[in-house]
Each structure stands twice: as structure tokens, then as C-alpha cells.
């Protein structure tokens, strides 16, 4: 079912791109371009040919948080921080190759459950005016329905746009209750406890294809990772995000090598 939804997402995009006003805005749906280098924690995951394919968040100088479905083989991947227009060198970009990809061991391609991955970089990013870390939520903390969060991304799409330059976009979306998101009018039971939905009842504002892996930030913390959906900006189908706070212990263990709570890092990272 989930695979079907994901595939139909891609197919639908292809089919309706020409006709849809929403999709003509492309990428992050219904938002606006971010001010240059205003979203300093976002990174672009690029193929060896320099094509953006997913977003991510810098949570540590050596570590990027993204979606497990953004897992392509490490040797084909480049991580770019400090970017604004992808494929356009502006002088603030920092490039790092992955040293290690750590997809969550419970990630399930067909249900999309645990769609989260950490990438250890070969060299650390330098924190400066253009590149910063985003704080993580604490383990188990939730976000309440109606809380307005921000999702950003380059949402690379090849739908007739060829090698256009892509400017970073951002849009604010409210959290939707899982009860509503799981209702038969919407995702019909496919939203697991590790997922959260965000969007407007009227649709129109959403992440879209290519925003995957990117950050949903609530109150300055990266609560969600762009995971999946059904179409983009559809009133019936909000965007689905991986709940980062459910994986905080796994993140700590992966980054710091231990499950031991470390208040210093919880505060600072
Ligand atoms: N899976 C998509 C990607 O690869 C992200 C889909 C998000 N869709 C949405 N309607 N919020 O980029």
C-alpha cells in the first residue's frame, strides 16, 4: 500500500505536472524562496554527477540527519552545506563525502517505518555565518496538533524543468493529529507511531518530491524528516514526516557510541 502510494506520488506528479497550479510552483509547495543562507542547518545530498536528490540537516559537525530512503551508495554521494541555489557556486558551499551511512536498522521500505538515516562525514563542516547545527528534540517529546513548523528544501524535480537552477524554498505547515491523518479519508491506518503528518486542511502547502530527508523544524528543533506523501499539497493527504524524537536514543548511540544520556549534548546538539 505504502509502496503504491509512493509510486503513485511519482506517477501522479508526472501526470499532473502540466495541469496543476500547485505543482507548477514546484518543489516545496506553496511556500516562498528562503532568504540566501537563512536556513543554515540544511544540506543538499547530491549524486556524483552533482544532482540534488535529497535534503538533510546538520546535527553535528560530522553528522547529517536524513531519511533512510535517501540511501544511495556512499561512494556516489556528496553532501553540500552552505548552499542556496543548487548547481550554482556561490562561494559559501562546503562539500563533504560520507564516511559512513547508518540507515535505521528497522527501516522498512514498504511501510516507510523508521525512515531515518545518519550520515557520518569524512571531514567536519566548518560552522560559520552560512553553516550551523540544528538542535535535536529530546527523546520522546511530542509536538502538539496545530503547532506550526517549517519545512524547507530544494525539491529537485525533473518534471520538464531540465537542469534549472533551484533556489532553496521554505513553507510553514501545522502538525495534524495522527487520528485525522490515519482516517479512512486520508492515509487509512498507514501512519505508524514513528510518523507525524503536517499540512493544511485545504492543502496547498507541503513538501514535495526531492524534499525528502529535509528538516521539519518546530520551535528551533528538527522534529521531523521529510519522508513520504501522496501527491503534494493535496488537501486529503498531508506530508508525512519521521518523528525524530522517537529516535533520539538511537541518534545518541550512533553519534556518541552510547545510550547513556549526556545532558551536555542534549542541550547543545
Ligand atoms: N518521498 C519524497 C521524496 O523522495 C518526499 C515526499 C514528500 N511528499 C509530500 N507530499 N510531503 O522527495
Boltz pocket constraint, residues with backbone or C-beta under 6 A from the ligand:
constraints:
  - pocket:
      binder: B
      contacts: [[A, 53], [A, 206], [A, 207], [A, 208], [A, 209], [A, 210], [A, 211], [A, 212], [A, 213], [A, 226], [A, 227], [A, 228], [A, 229], [A, 230], [A, 231], [A, 232], [A, 233], [A, 237], [A, 238], [A, 239], [A, 240]]
      max_distance: 6.0
